[in-house]
Amino acid sequence: MAAARHILLTGGNSGIGFEAAVLLCRAGHRLTLPCRDRASAEAAGRRVLERAGAGTAPVPEVCDLADLESVRSCAAALRARGGIPIDTLVLNAGLQYAGASEPRRTAQGHELSFGVNHLGHFLLAHQLGPLLAAGRSPRLVVTASEVHDPATAGGKVGAAAGLGELAGLVPGQGTTMVNGAAPFNADKAYKDSKLCNVLFAREFARRLEARGTPAPVIAWSPGLVIPPTSEGGFWRYSRQSNELGQRLFALAARSLLRLTESVENAGALLAALAVDDAYATSGFTYLRNRVTAPGRHVFEASATSPEGQDPDLARRLWEASAALVGVEADQP
């Protein structure tokens, strides 16, 4: 068993994050589980410990990724609470509201999928950088998606991911589409946010290397994971307007085409990424849970999309994101 680590995991109250939290708790790791409100965080901790059947109760924290002030408050509370080092920071929470015709907004006016999936996590990682740097063999894990790559099966469906010249990220205008294009496309906005995850992880690793403190930075795609429709989390913003379509898609993907990965298996992959020595190599790595045949997956290192490999785009996204959240771009 891997030595016990302190792991901060976003999105630990549902889906693959919850399954990963159960396994990590059972294995004796210390968990901090930020959720968007106190009730959700406390309930998640209780459920994780109950399912794990062993271990220490996760520490609940309030961190609404759709509100940058909440992210700042969460990080400040963690730093003030003795500054306990974080060994693995897992940026896993995510949402999608496919099918929507109008953009939804964060508390600061940014498009919601970009704001939660990328911008909130960007600020959280920035604010917790000192605690991560102080951790034992620190590691960053970012849950991305293969849909960031227009060449993959999921990436080919609908409008392709693409950030253009980041024209939508000019401070003060409120981001809608990252590339500045119109009209709004909720599916593309989600894909773009996943491309942002990949580029953020790549630039984070580069900056650590340049600073002389290289560490493992892992972006990964869990494959097509469809949580139960009764569960909150990923689909909570989509369900009311698009429930029938989601149910039909889930039926076809799970039962007919057998393209999906189970929540449990994906959670096990995430838990391993957080702690296993097999993933302790410094630098940027992208891993993909790829379908090889109906009902079969292989989890392996893979190339990102060409845009996801662009170091200049990664740097410019970092700088634009820093300006949007009001922090210095030269950190971590």
Residue pairs with C-beta under 8 A, 6 or more apart in sequence:
1 27
1 28
2 27
2 275
2 276
2 277
3 136
4 28
4 29
4 30
5 29
5 30
5 87
5 88
5 135
5 136
5 274
5 275
6 29
6 30
6 31
6 32
6 84
6 85
6 86
6 87
6 88
6 135
7 24
7 29
7 30
7 31
7 32
7 86
7 87
7 88
7 89
7 90
7 274
7 275
8 31
8 32
8 34
8 78
8 86
8 88
8 89
8 90
8 128
9 17
9 20
9 21
9 24
9 31
9 32
9 33
9 90
9 92
9 274
10 17
10 34
10 63
10 65
10 90
10 91
10 92
10 93
10 121
10 124
11 17
11 92
11 93
11 94
11 143
11 233
12 18
12 20
12 21
12 31
12 33
12 34
12 35
12 44
12 48
12 58
12 92
13 33
13 35
13 40
13 41
13 43
13 44
13 47
13 232
13 233
14 227
14 231
14 232
14 233
14 234
15 225
15 227
15 231
15 233
15 234
15 263
15 267
16 92
16 143
16 222
16 225
16 263
16 266
16 267
16 269
16 270
17 90
17 92
17 93
17 233
17 267
17 270
18 44
18 47
18 48
18 267
19 263
19 264
19 266
19 267
19 268
19 270
19 271
20 90
20 92
20 267
20 268
20 270
20 271
20 274
21 31
21 33
21 44
21 48
21 58
22 48
22 51
22 52
22 267
23 52
23 267
23 268
23 271
24 31
24 271
24 274
24 275
25 31
25 48
25 49
25 52
25 54
25 55
25 56
25 58
26 52
26 53
26 54
26 55
27 55
27 271
27 275
28 54
28 55
28 56
29 55
29 274
29 275
30 56
30 59
31 48
31 56
31 58
31 59
32 58
32 59
32 61
32 78
32 86
33 41
33 44
33 45
33 48
33 58
33 59
33 60
33 61
34 41
34 60
34 61
34 62
34 63
34 74
34 124
35 41
35 44
35 60
35 61
35 62
35 63
36 62
36 63
36 64
36 65
36 66
36 70
37 62
37 64
38 60
38 62
41 60
41 61
41 62
42 60
44 58
44 60
45 57
45 58
45 59
45 60
46 57
48 57
48 58
49 55
49 56
49 57
49 58
61 74
61 77
61 78
62 70
62 73
62 74
63 70
63 71
63 73
63 74
63 124
64 70
64 71
64 107
64 120
65 71
65 93
65 115
65 116
65 120
65 121
65 124
66 106
66 107
66 112
66 115
66 116
66 120
67 106
67 107
67 108
67 120
68 106
68 107
68 108
68 119
68 120
68 123
68 325
68 326
69 107
70 107
71 120
71 123
71 124
71 127
72 123
72 127
74 124
75 123
75 124
75 127
75 128
76 127
78 84
78 128
78 131
79 127
79 128
79 130
79 131
83 130
83 131
83 134
84 131
85 131
85 132
85 134
85 135
85 136
85 138
86 128
86 131
86 132
86 134
86 135
86 138
87 135
87 136
87 137
87 138
87 139
88 135
88 138
88 139
88 140
88 141
88 274
88 275
89 125
89 128
89 132
89 138
89 139
89 140
89 141
90 141
90 143
90 270
90 273
90 274
91 121
91 124
91 125
91 140
91 141
91 142
91 143
91 197
92 141
92 142
92 143
92 270
93 116
93 117
93 121
93 233
94 116
94 117
94 143
94 193
94 234
95 112
95 113
95 116
95 117
95 233
95 234
95 235
95 236
95 237
96 113
96 186
96 190
96 234
96 235
96 237
96 238
97 104
97 112
97 113
97 186
97 190
97 237
97 238
97 241
98 186
98 187
98 190
98 238
98 242
98 246
99 186
99 187
99 238
99 241
99 242
99 245
100 186
100 237
100 238
100 241
100 242
101 184
101 186
102 184
103 111
103 112
103 176
103 184
103 186
103 189
104 111
104 112
104 237
105 111
105 112
105 115
105 174
106 112
106 115
106 116
106 119
106 120
108 115
109 174
109 175
110 119
110 174
110 175
110 324
111 174
111 175
111 176
111 177
111 184
111 189
112 237
113 186
113 189
113 190
113 193
114 175
114 178
114 189
114 192
114 193
114 196
115 175
116 193
117 190
117 193
117 194
117 196
117 197
118 193
118 196
118 197
118 200
118 321
119 321
119 324
119 325
121 142
121 197
121 200
122 200
122 318
122 321
122 322
122 325
123 325
123 327
125 132
125 140
125 200
125 204
125 332
126 322
126 325
126 327
126 331
126 332
127 327
129 331
129 332
132 138
132 140
132 332
133 213
133 332
137 215
137 280
138 215
139 215
139 216
139 217
139 218
139 274
139 279
139 280
140 201
140 204
140 215
140 216
140 217
140 218
141 218
141 220
141 270
141 273
141 274
142 197
142 198
142 200
142 201
142 217
142 218
142 219
142 220
143 197
143 220
143 222
143 270
144 194
144 197
144 198
144 201
144 219
144 220
144 221
144 286
145 154
145 191
145 194
145 197
145 221
145 222
146 152
146 153
146 154
146 155
146 221
146 223
146 288
146 290
147 154
147 155
147 161
147 190
147 191
147 194
148 155
148 161
148 191
148 194
148 195
148 197
148 198
148 221
148 304
148 305
148 308
149 155
149 161
149 304
149 305
149 308
150 156
150 160
150 161
150 162
150 305
151 305
153 259
153 291
154 224
155 161
155 191
155 305
157 187
158 185
158 187
158 188
159 185
159 187
159 188
159 191
160 188
160 191
161 188
161 191
161 192
161 194
161 195
161 305
161 307
162 179
162 188
162 192
162 195
162 307
163 178
163 179
163 192
163 195
163 196
163 199
163 307
163 313
163 317
164 178
164 179
164 180
164 181
165 179
165 180
166 178
166 179
166 180
166 313
166 316
166 317
166 320
167 179
167 180
167 181
168 175
168 176
168 177
168 178
168 179
168 180
168 181
169 175
169 178
169 317
169 320
169 321
169 323
169 324
171 323
171 324
175 324
176 182
176 184
176 189
177 184
177 185
177 188
177 189
177 192
178 189
178 192
178 196
179 192
195 305
195 307
195 308
196 317
196 321
197 219
198 219
198 286
198 304
198 305
198 308
199 308
199 310
199 313
199 314
199 317
199 318
200 314
200 317
200 318
200 321
201 217
201 218
201 219
201 284
201 286
202 217
202 219
202 284
202 304
202 308
202 309
202 311
202 314
203 311
203 314
203 315
203 317
203 318
204 217
204 284
204 332
205 214
205 215
205 217
205 283
205 284
206 284
206 311
206 314
207 318
207 331
207 332
208 214
208 215
208 217
208 332
209 282
209 283
211 332
214 282
214 283
215 282
216 279
216 280
216 281
216 282
216 283
216 285
217 283
217 284
217 285
218 273
218 279
218 284
218 285
218 286
218 287
219 284
219 285
219 286
219 287
219 304
220 269
220 270
220 273
220 286
220 287
220 288
220 289
221 286
221 287
221 288
221 289
222 261
222 266
222 269
222 270
222 289
223 260
223 261
223 266
223 288
223 289
223 290
223 291
223 297
224 253
224 259
224 260
224 261
224 291
225 260
225 261
225 262
225 263
225 266
226 249
226 250
226 253
226 254
226 260
227 233
227 234
227 235
227 263
229 235
229 239
229 243
229 246
229 247
229 250
235 246
238 246
239 246
250 260
253 259
253 260
254 260
257 294
258 294
258 295
259 291
259 294
261 289
261 297
265 297
266 289
269 289
269 299
272 278
272 279
273 279
273 287
279 285
285 301
286 301
286 302
286 303
286 304
286 308
287 299
287 300
287 301
287 302
288 299
288 300
288 301
288 302
289 297
289 298
289 299
290 297
290 298
290 299
290 300
290 302
291 297
292 298
303 309
307 313
318 329
319 329
322 328
322 329
323 329
